Amino acid sequence: MKNEKNTAIGTTYTSADKQREAVTKKLKYGSLSWGFAVIVVVLCIAINLAASLLSARLDLRVDITDDEARFFTISDGTKSFFEKLFADNPDWHITIRFLAEEDKVSDNMVLEIARSYESAFVDHVSLEFTDINSNRELWEHYSNVTQTQLTRYHVLVEGEYHTRAVSFANFYLTDSESGDTVAFTGEKTFTAAFVKAGIKESPVAVFTAGHGETLDNGTYVLGDYVGYSAEQLAQANKLVLFDTLYDMGFDVQVVDLNESPLPENTRLIIVSDPKSDFMGYDPENPDAISEMQIIDDVMDNFNVTLIVTVDDDTPELPELQSYLEQEYGLGYVPNVSVTDNDRSIKGSDGLAVLGDIPELLDYTLGSQLVKGFTGDERFVFNSAVKLTVSKNANVYGEDTLIATSPSAVAGGESGSYPLIGYTLRGNAIEDEDGDDTENTEYKTAYLISSTDFLADRYLNRSYGNRDLFESILRKANTIQEYTGVEEVFFVDEGLDITTGEARGWTVAVTLIAPAIIFAVALTVWAKRRHA
Amino acid sequence: MFAIYKRELKAYFISPIGYLFVGNFLAVSGLLFSICTLQRQESSSVADYFQYLIYAFAILLPLLTMKSLSEERRTKSEQLLMTSPVSVTGIIVGKYLAALSVFGAVLLANSLNFVLLEKFGNANGTLILSNLICLFFIGALFLAVGIFFSSLTEDTLVSAITSMDVIFVMLAVNFLSDISISWVKKIVDFISVLARYEPFTYGILDVTSIIYYVSLAAVFLFFAVRVYERRRWA
């Protein structure tokens, strides 16, 4: 029977064929039909579940935003930066925690770029969603950890050592004049937060001592605090300057360079109101400590910022002046005061000069430092000394961050004088083969013309001094320049159309094309009717 | 299958249905486009326009599919089709592809409106493209729904209204995502047509969403084939 053949309609059937046909018929419209349908539905669900699961491991999304500036694609620079970091620290793990359930995260752009990080660094970055509104204990826990009043508009970046809270607003760049959101800084913000969260020790801000350095108009002699721990120093000093440094994530130490080296994780060196010179290199005594060399060596580690404050009382300090001039093109003219009777604090006899942000600032640093400023801020520089900011072949960029109005006078001559000069020096980071990558690390120096710029009375919120100082600290405590990540600007979607034009085009797009189509339809209908 | 596809495509334009669909689609989408962009005179952002257009699909697309199979059944011409040397799958897919072609062509023609945004402002081409791609797949899904319900009845009106209802339900599912029961939310997010659309609104082509739309459309077409298979041998 097995080999029985039926050739009735010219086709040869075996019993196996018959069996197969019977099953097919059953599947198509017989008793197994419903089962077959269920299998197809289950298969569809399985395919979608598999795709969802796969998308968590593989990036199944294609970013088609503008070629030049993709909003959700991690740049090659950032990738190579983290790949190197993760290769050196295989246990590094970052959790990006949104404070709402996944579908309730109010900022999809931030969520998307977070997903991109998760996909790009599968073994090192993961996403979590925690609804803090429904869990008071968690809210309190994370608020305490981050020292931030958390809302669902924050995202947490949890590293091995720190947890950083970043507001969604920090992922965008706003035009200070119009208030419009002009750019997305997702990659930049997350990259900076990752590094901050993953770094074991807080960055240290070092005040030098041993040269008569003082703070707050001579009230605090820094030499008295050498060797204090960060906690002791915090208890001993209730200066706004110190609070600002702590708030911006720095530990503060006072170091006499003759006695101890600078801490390994020094990110900021502040020379405040020096009265005597630093030790330089002595060719006759090459074993002697060169304080300038110590500072220079640390600066050469890059990602270190030097702030020097001087005033019209600062004497000639050849070693310090020479270092600042040669390395950074920054200088001051000892004992030459800058005064401004037209633009200064009332009652100060023109001594407490008010500075402005110059219109043209070098984009690489200056404009980023003052991007949130309206231009109406008052920056106070009491007893300011004349600064010089000169072109220097060694440096990447130099500029005047704050300047006087043209009515200022220095050394008998009126004009606009720099009140804060800054310099940026870059260094291309090399890859494992010794070739330059697109990543650059920077060291930055600021010369401030008034020691009172950082005094308590001017670091209150009435003046712009504190905001500017915070901005400088933010830059000093970030690796944003490190990876060369830029913000991605939105397309300007403005529409310039008059009411009349809008009405006219509304009629055109709504009526004309459909009218033509209906006319053709009528013609076809009429032709067919009378055919 | 290609013969069915050609026949169906031709049928759209020798009867009023194709013209009605194209005319109404262009009129409705043109009006939505004007209201969301030109009339506001502020921004060339098309986010709102595409959102509203998806809801308009719920009414417009069943117009295209309502006659596909029900008309054949009403006029008894389906018996000719059933006995033709084309598989049921071929018939259903041919008709579906014809509807999809008309829809795709109208969606493309409708995109001419965006030239106005470039004329008076600055159209974000990539966002428009990603939205259009997703709308095409959503439309493909809705057409499959329409084909399935057209296979169930010989009354074109019943076919259209049932399709609209089901499409509205598919869209309304998204509103259930506010429910606080987490497993319900997860299911809702998984099956929501609009939730899957979201990445496309900011320029991300999400392959999992495309797989979802295509697989769901395939399921509805499969059901339509099942309905016809059963009827063929009943």
Interface residues (C-beta under 8 A of the other chain):
Chain A: K25 K28 Y29 S33 F36 A37 V40 V41 C44 I47 N48 A51 S52 L54 S55 L60 R61 V62 D63 I64 T65 D66 F71 F72 E101 E102 D103 N108 M109 E112 V491 D492 E493 G494 L495 D496 I497 T498 T499 E501 A502 W505 T506 V509 T510 L511 A513 P514 A515 I517 F518 V520 A521 V524 W525 R528
Chain B: F13 I14 P16 Y19 L20 V22 G23 N24 L26 A27 G30 L31 F33 S34 T37 L38 Q39 R40 Q41 E42 S43 S44 S45 A109 N113 L116 L117 F120 G121 N122 A123 N124 T126 L127 L129 S130 S177 S182 K185 D189 F190 A195 E198 P199 T201 Y202 G203 I204 L205 D206 V207 T208 I211 Y212 S215 L216 A218 V219 F222 F223 R226 E229 R230 R232 W233 A234
